[in-house]
């Protein structure tokens, strides 16, 4: 399984709601096993540059590719890109919940 995590910041606080609405278009995308769009609580003492997070779980790289090819992804980019500032993305292989004890 792949975890897809994307961080966004907004140029202007006036655009926050529009960015959130644009990111929520991804919730209609059928290719994620799990997808969350959330607002950063800004509880971290070292840095709170991120305004929103998109967190998705995908069966495999093909599912992530299908997610990005879906019309909701294009619609979300069209809505968000002009008014966002930072966008940082990372994809990691989920290691599950197994805890190793030596």
C-alpha positions as CSV (number, residue, x, y, z in Angstrom):
1,X,0.0,0.0,0.0
2,X,1.1,3.5,-0.8
3,X,0.5,6.5,1.5
4,X,0.2,9.8,-0.5
5,X,0.6,12.9,1.6
6,X,0.4,16.4,0.2
7,X,0.9,19.7,2.1
8,X,-0.5,23.0,1.0
9,X,-0.2,26.6,2.1
10,X,-2.4,29.4,1.0
11,X,-1.1,32.8,-0.2
12,X,-3.9,34.8,1.3
13,X,-6.1,33.9,4.3
14,X,-9.0,35.2,2.1
15,X,-8.5,32.2,-0.1
16,X,-8.5,29.5,2.6
17,X,-12.1,28.4,2.1
18,X,-11.7,28.2,-1.7
19,X,-8.6,26.1,-1.3
20,X,-10.3,23.8,1.1
21,X,-13.3,23.4,-1.2
22,X,-11.0,22.7,-4.1
23,X,-9.1,20.0,-2.2
24,X,-12.4,18.4,-1.1
25,X,-13.2,17.8,-4.7
26,X,-10.7,14.9,-4.4
27,X,-13.1,13.1,-2.0
28,X,-15.2,12.2,-5.0
29,X,-12.3,10.3,-6.5
30,X,-13.0,6.5,-6.4
31,X,-9.4,5.3,-6.6
32,X,-8.2,5.9,-3.1
33,X,-8.8,3.3,-0.4
34,X,-8.9,6.1,2.1
35,X,-8.7,9.9,1.6
36,X,-8.7,12.7,4.1
37,X,-8.5,16.5,3.6
38,X,-7.7,18.3,6.7
39,X,-6.8,21.7,8.1
40,X,-3.5,21.9,10.0
41,X,-4.2,22.6,13.7
42,X,-0.9,24.4,13.9
43,X,0.1,22.9,17.2
44,X,3.8,22.5,16.3
45,X,6.2,24.8,18.1
46,X,8.8,24.8,15.3
47,X,6.9,25.6,12.2
48,X,3.3,26.0,11.0
49,X,3.8,26.8,7.3
50,X,1.3,24.2,6.2
51,X,-2.4,25.2,6.0
52,X,-4.0,22.0,4.6
53,X,-3.1,18.3,4.2
54,X,-4.3,15.7,1.8
55,X,-3.7,12.2,3.0
56,X,-4.5,9.2,0.8
57,X,-4.0,5.5,0.9
58,X,-3.7,3.5,-2.3
59,X,-3.5,-0.2,-3.1
60,X,-0.5,0.4,-5.4
61,X,1.2,2.8,-7.8
62,X,-1.4,1.9,-10.5
63,X,-4.2,3.1,-8.2
64,X,-2.4,6.3,-7.4
65,X,-1.9,6.9,-11.2
66,X,-5.6,6.2,-11.7
67,X,-6.4,8.7,-9.0
68,X,-4.3,11.4,-10.8
69,X,-5.9,10.6,-14.1
70,X,-9.5,11.0,-12.7
71,X,-11.5,14.2,-13.6
72,X,-11.8,15.1,-9.9
73,X,-8.0,15.5,-9.7
74,X,-7.9,17.8,-12.7
75,X,-10.8,19.8,-11.2
76,X,-9.0,20.1,-7.9
77,X,-5.8,21.3,-9.5
78,X,-7.6,23.8,-11.5
79,X,-9.3,25.2,-8.4
80,X,-6.3,25.2,-6.1
81,X,-3.2,25.9,-8.1
82,X,-3.9,29.6,-8.8
83,X,-4.4,30.4,-5.2
84,X,-2.1,28.2,-3.3
85,X,1.5,28.9,-2.4
86,X,3.4,25.8,-1.1
87,X,2.7,22.3,-2.4
88,X,4.9,19.5,-1.1
89,X,4.1,15.9,-1.8
90,X,5.5,12.6,-0.6
91,X,4.6,9.0,-1.4
92,X,5.7,6.2,1.0
93,X,5.2,2.5,1.2
94,X,3.0,1.7,4.2
95,X,4.7,-0.6,6.6
96,X,1.5,-1.5,8.4
97,X,1.0,-1.7,12.1
98,X,3.5,-4.4,12.9
99,X,5.8,-3.6,15.7
100,X,9.2,-5.4,15.8
101,X,10.8,-6.3,19.1
102,X,14.4,-7.4,19.2
